[in-house]
């Protein structure tokens, strides 16, 4: 499966594979990841425990799973956005602060990649 094309200045478009990154492979996020994988997408996403990571990777080895905790680290996950064409956030806001940890940590990177034509779609559930 190929996403819209990225263009290079003065050159033909470069087709890129659809790659969905899901912040929060819980009930909804995991079901979407499974379906997208069946459709030929590359799928990556986050969970909060090693146990959940192992469970998902055992049953769905085509999903790249990354473990994060309550404190998202911009340096460790920013490289995960490389090659991503679509983003879905299903993780909840921080109950104590009311802030969205994904937007707080990755908002600028997502915006920049969107403006540069690297991310074609971003959504929030």
N, C-alpha and C positions, 0 to 999 in steps of 0.2 A: 504494500500500500504506500502511496506517495502523497505527501502534502503538497500544497500549493508550492510553487517554485520560488527559490531565492534567486535574486538576480545579482550579477556582478556588473560593475560599470562597463557599459559598451559591449557586453557579452551575453550570450544566450542564458536563459534561466537554468539553474541547477536544481534538478528534482531532489527532494529530501524525503526520507521516510517519516511518516507520522510517528511522533514520540510524545506520549502523554505522561506527564508527571503528576501524581496525585498525592497531595499533602493530606494524609489520613486514610490509610487502607483499612478502614473499619467496614461496617456493614455495607453501606452504599458504595464507597470508594472501591472496595474489593470486587464487588459485583460488576462494576463498570470496567475495572482492570481486566477481569476475566473475559468479558465480552469483547473488549477492544483487542485483547491478545488473540482471540479466536478469529478476529477480522484481519489479523496480520500487523497490527500496530506493535511498536516497541512500547513497553509499559514499565515505569518506575514509580516508586512511591515510598512513603514513610509509615513506620509503626513506632510504638513506644517501648517495645520490649524485644529482647533476643528470642524469647519463646514464640512470640507472634511471627517474627521474621522467619524462624525455622519452620513453623507450621505452614506459612504461605509458600515458602520456597519448595517445600516438600510436595505440596499439592499442585502448585502452579509455578514450575521452574522457569517459565518465560518472564516472570515478573521480577525485576530487580528491586530488592527491598533494602531500605536504609533505616537503621534504628536511630531515633532522636529522643531526647528527653524534653522536659518543660523549657529548657533553655536552648533554643535553636542557635547553632553556631554558624554565622555567615561564611566563615572561611571553609568549613568542612562541607557545607551543602551547596555553596555557590557553584562549585565545579559540577555538581549534579545537574545544573540548568543548561550545561553545554549540550547542544543538539536537541534540546526540548522544543517541540513545536506547539504543544498545547499544555495548559496547566489547569488543574482543578483543585480547589481547596475545600476539603470537607472537615478539616480539623476545627474544633470550636475555639472561640475566643478565650483568653485567660480569665477564669472565673474571679480571681482576686482583683485584677487590674482593669478588666473589661477591654483590654487591648487585643488586637489581632496579632499573634506572634509571627504569622507568615508575612503580613504586610509590613510589620515593623522591621523584620529582618531582611526580607527579599523584595519589598516594594520597589525600591530604586532599580535593582537588577532586572526585575520583571518589566518595569516601564522602559528601561533602556533597550532591552532585547526586543520588546514589542515595537518600539519606534524604529529600530534597525531592521525590522522585518524578520527577526529570528523566531519570535513567538507569534503564532497566528491567532491564538484564542486563549483566553483565560476566564475561568468561571469560579463561582463560589456557591456552595450549598450550605 
